């Protein structure tokens, strides 16, 4: 049964009435471009086939939220941050319809996306909630504004200082094509993906709120402050030319120098990776994916032994072009790039699942 049907059934079982709107949104797999979105760089996400669905209706003057996989929530209205999964629903409602829900909100959530796997299940939940409210209340919110409202829910209500990549990918990415996103201008273009993709779970839950993510954001801010002393016109970290990287980072103490080297080179890798996919040069694309993981492991230091072990096993398999951690790191999953038509065998060898197959 599709998540939309399960969300509708769950709503009826929990609240004894039919929902007034049901919408779903996909998760995302970022092919390359990790930890550059909040520095204004280029990212290359792909929407997953797995989706999260949200059914909505009036909430009897309060927030009533139920989910297939987590404890139900019954809170006040307007909702306050609770520190649990319902914050994503409440935050989306707070920004999408701040004055249009006097009777509160009832919501039922069903999802095929595993939480903590680095597939941005939170963004899918936020986007699906905004979309469902948009349909129910006739808000006439376009897809780009849906992504923006979902991002504001994440950053301003939930309190996670993330970039916009996840919400843009969930709201805008075309099926089976990646979306090259310029995170400074928010310009996008589709990029064909001719390779097979396999996702392998590490067994370590990925939760940005409990990881080193906020520390990396703070390190980036400190690095930029020091870089601007030597380069006053530097607007964003990705504006630093790779040719000037070695000289520029001499003013930075460890580990800030390593963080900047990753961001600048990863941004360039993303541009090259999009060109390689468009040209059908899958070997080069796989090499760039490998370089991305090595940089995340050594320079950004957000990998784990479990993720590294999966990457090493994957790279040794026939048909594998590249492998890297996906979803910011500190647990989650590994993305394995595979020659076309080889996904099933690689997935079986790694106990993974096929994300895209040709």
C-alpha positions in Angstrom: 0.0 0.0 0.0 1.3 3.4 -0.9 2.2 5.8 1.9 -0.6 8.2 0.8 -3.2 5.4 1.3 -1.7 4.4 4.6 -1.7 8.0 5.9 -5.4 8.4 4.9 -6.3 5.1 6.7 -4.3 6.1 9.8 -6.0 9.5 9.9 -9.4 7.8 9.8 -8.5 5.3 12.5 -7.0 7.9 14.8 -9.5 10.7 14.4 -12.7 9.0 13.2 -13.1 11.2 10.1 -11.7 11.5 6.6 -8.7 13.9 6.1 -9.2 17.0 4.0 -6.0 16.6 2.1 -3.3 14.0 1.6 0.1 14.8 0.0 3.5 13.1 -0.2 7.1 14.1 -0.9 10.2 12.2 -1.6 13.4 12.0 0.3 16.7 12.7 -1.4 20.1 11.2 -2.1 22.8 13.8 -2.7 25.0 12.3 -5.3 27.8 14.8 -4.6 28.3 18.2 -3.0 28.3 17.4 0.7 28.6 20.3 3.3 28.7 23.0 0.6 25.1 24.0 0.5 25.3 26.3 3.5 28.4 27.9 2.0 26.6 28.8 -1.2 28.0 26.0 -3.3 26.7 23.5 -5.9 24.8 20.3 -4.9 23.5 17.4 -7.0 20.6 15.7 -5.2 18.3 13.0 -6.6 14.8 12.5 -5.3 14.1 9.0 -4.0 11.3 6.7 -5.0 10.4 6.3 -1.3 8.1 9.0 0.0 6.5 10.4 3.2 2.8 11.1 3.1 0.9 13.5 5.4 -2.9 13.5 5.8 -4.4 16.7 7.4 -7.6 18.1 8.8 -8.9 20.2 11.7 -7.4 19.4 15.1 -10.1 20.1 17.7 -8.3 23.2 18.9 -4.9 21.6 19.3 -2.1 19.8 17.6 -2.9 16.1 17.2 -0.3 14.1 15.3 0.0 10.4 14.7 2.6 8.3 12.9 3.0 4.7 11.8 6.4 4.5 13.6 6.5 6.9 16.5 4.5 7.9 19.5 1.4 10.0 19.0 1.4 13.7 20.0 -1.4 15.7 21.6 -0.3 19.2 22.3 -1.5 22.8 22.5 -2.3 25.3 19.8 -0.5 27.3 18.6 2.1 24.5 18.9 5.4 25.0 20.8 8.6 23.2 20.0 8.6 19.8 21.8 11.9 18.3 20.6 10.3 15.3 18.9 9.1 14.3 15.4 6.0 16.5 15.6 8.2 19.6 15.4 8.5 19.1 11.7 4.8 19.1 11.2 4.2 22.0 13.6 6.9 24.1 12.1 5.6 23.5 8.6 2.1 24.6 9.8 3.5 27.6 11.6 5.1 29.0 8.4 2.6 27.8 5.7 -0.6 28.8 7.4 0.1 30.9 10.5 -3.4 32.4 10.7 -5.5 29.9 8.8 -5.8 27.1 11.4 -7.9 28.4 14.3 -9.2 24.9 14.9 -5.7 23.5 15.3 -4.3 20.7 13.2 -4.7 16.9 13.0 -2.1 15.1 11.0 -1.3 11.5 10.2 2.1 10.4 8.8 3.1 7.3 6.8 6.5 6.9 5.3 8.6 4.5 3.3 11.7 6.5 4.2 13.8 5.1 7.0 14.6 7.7 9.7 18.3 8.3 10.4 19.5 6.9 7.1 20.7 10.2 5.7 17.8 10.4 3.2 16.4 13.6 4.6 13.2 12.1 5.9 12.7 15.4 7.9 12.6 17.5 4.8 10.2 15.1 3.1 7.9 15.4 6.1 8.1 19.2 6.1 7.5 19.4 2.4 4.6 17.0 2.4 3.0 18.9 5.3 3.2 22.2 3.5 1.8 20.6 0.3 -1.1 19.1 2.2 -2.0 22.4 3.9 -1.6 24.1 0.5 -4.2 21.8 -1.0 -6.6 21.8 2.0 -6.6 25.6 2.5 -6.2 26.7 -1.1 -3.0 28.7 -0.3 -1.7 28.7 -3.9 1.9 28.1 -2.9 4.2 27.3 -5.7 6.8 24.5 -5.5 9.8 26.9 -4.8 7.9 28.6 -2.0 6.9 25.2 -0.6 10.6 24.4 -0.4 11.3 27.8 1.2 8.6 27.4 3.9 9.8 23.9 4.7 13.3 25.1 5.1 12.1 27.9 7.4 10.3 25.2 9.5 13.6 23.3 9.8 15.8 26.2 10.6 13.6 28.6 12.5 11.2 26.3 14.3 13.1 23.0 14.7 16.4 24.9 15.1 18.6 23.0 12.7 20.9 25.4 10.8 20.9 23.5 7.5 21.1 24.7 4.0 18.2 24.6 1.5 19.3 21.5 -0.5 17.0 18.9 1.2 13.8 20.9 0.9 14.6 22.0 -2.7 15.3 18.4 -3.7 12.1 17.1 -2.1 9.9 19.8 -3.6 11.5 20.2 -7.1 13.7 17.3 -8.2 12.4 15.5 -11.3 11.9 11.7 -11.1 15.0 9.7 -12.0 17.1 12.8 -12.8 19.4 14.7 -10.4 18.9 18.4 -9.8 22.0 20.6 -9.9 21.3 23.4 -7.4 23.2 26.6 -7.0 22.6 27.2 -3.3 23.5 30.9 -3.5 21.1 31.8 -6.4 18.8 28.7 -6.0 19.0 28.2 -9.8 18.4 24.6 -10.8 18.8 22.4 -13.8 18.1 18.7 -14.3 21.0 16.4 -14.9 20.5 12.9 -16.4 21.8 10.0 -14.2 22.9 7.1 -16.4 24.5 5.0 -13.7 22.9 2.6 -11.2 22.8 3.6 -7.6 22.7 1.4 -4.5 22.2 2.5 -0.9 23.8 0.6 2.0 22.8 1.4 5.6 25.6 1.6 8.1 23.5 0.6 11.1 24.4 3.9 12.7 21.5 6.3 13.0 22.1 9.7 11.5 20.7 12.6 13.4 22.1 16.1 12.6 20.8 17.6 15.9 23.0 15.1 17.8 26.1 15.1 15.6 29.0 17.5 14.9 27.0 19.4 12.3 26.5 22.5 14.3 30.2 22.5 15.2 31.1 22.4 11.5 28.8 25.3 10.9 30.6 27.3 13.6 34.0 26.3 12.3 32.9 27.6 8.9 31.9 30.9 10.4 35.3 31.3 12.1 37.2 30.3 9.0 35.3 32.9 6.9 36.0 35.6 9.5 39.7 34.9 9.2 39.7 34.6 5.5 37.9 37.9 5.1 40.7 39.6 7.0 43.0 38.7 4.2 40.4 38.8 1.4 37.8 41.5 2.3 35.8 41.0 -0.9 35.3 37.3 -0.3 31.5 36.9 -0.1 31.2 33.1 0.5 33.7 30.3 1.0 33.1 28.7 -2.4 34.2 32.0 -4.0 37.8 31.2 -3.1 39.4 29.9 -6.3 41.0 26.4 -5.9 44.2 27.8 -7.4 44.5 30.2 -4.4 43.4 27.6 -1.8 46.8 26.6 -0.5 47.9 30.2 0.0 44.6 31.3 1.5 44.4 28.6 4.1 47.9 29.3 5.5 46.2 32.0 7.7 43.9 29.3 9.2 44.7 27.2 12.2 43.8 23.5 12.2 41.2 22.2 11.7 39.7 25.2 9.9 42.2 24.9 7.1 41.0 21.3 6.4 37.3 22.4 6.5 37.9 25.1 3.9 39.9 22.8 1.6 37.0 20.3 1.6 34.3 22.9 0.9 36.2 24.6 -2.0 37.3 21.4 -3.7 33.9 19.7 -3.1 32.2 22.5 -4.8 34.4 22.1 -7.8 33.9 18.4 -7.8 30.1 18.8 -8.0 30.4 21.0 -11.1 32.7 18.5 -12.7 30.4 15.6 -11.7 27.4 17.2 -13.3 29.4 17.6 -16.6 30.6 14.0 -16.4 27.0 12.7 -16.1 25.8 14.9 -18.9 28.6 13.6 -21.1 28.1 9.9 -20.1 31.6 9.8 -18.6 30.6 7.5 -15.7 34.2 6.5 -14.8 35.1 10.2 -14.1 31.9 10.6 -12.1 32.8 7.6 -10.0 36.3 8.9 -9.4 34.8 12.3 -8.2 32.4 10.4 -5.8 35.4 8.5 -4.4 37.3 11.8 -3.9 34.3 13.3 -2.2 34.2 10.5 0.5 38.0 10.7 1.1 37.7 14.4 1.6 34.7 14.0 4.0 36.7 11.4 5.9 40.0 13.2 6.1 39.3 16.9 5.8 35.7 17.4 7.1 36.0 14.5 9.5 32.4 13.5 9.4 32.7 9.8 8.5 32.8 6.8 10.9 34.6 3.5 10.9 31.4 1.8 9.9 30.8 4.0 6.9 34.5 3.7 5.8 34.3 -0.1 6.0 31.3 -0.2 3.7 33.0 2.2 1.3 36.1 0.0 1.2 34.1 -3.2 0.6 32.0 -1.5 -2.1 35.0 -0.1 -4.0 36.5 -3.6 -4.3 33.4 -5.1 -6.0 33.2 -5.6 -9.8 31.0 -3.0 -11.5 31.4 -0.4 -8.7 32.6 3.0 -10.0 32.6 4.9 -6.7 31.2 5.0 -3.2 30.9 7.6 -0.5 28.9 8.5 2.6 25.7 10.3 2.0 23.5 12.6 4.1 26.2 14.6 5.9 27.8 11.7 7.7 28.1 10.8 11.4 26.2 7.6 10.5 23.5 7.0 8.0 24.2 5.4 4.7 26.7 4.9 1.9 25.9 5.6 -1.8 27.4 3.2 -4.2 27.7 4.2 -7.9 27.5 1.2 -10.2 27.9 0.5 -13.9 24.5 0.5 -15.6 22.7 -2.9 -15.2 24.9 -4.1 -12.3 22.9 -2.7 -9.3 21.2 -6.0 -8.3 24.4 -7.9 -7.8 26.1 -5.1 -5.9 23.1 -4.6 -3.7 23.1 -8.4 -2.9 26.8 -8.4 -2.0 26.5 -5.4 0.3 23.0 -6.1 1.7 21.9 -2.8 0.2 18.9 -1.7 -1.8 18.7 -0.4 -5.3 17.9 3.3 -5.6 18.1 3.6 -9.3 18.6 0.9 -12.0 18.8 1.0 -15.8 
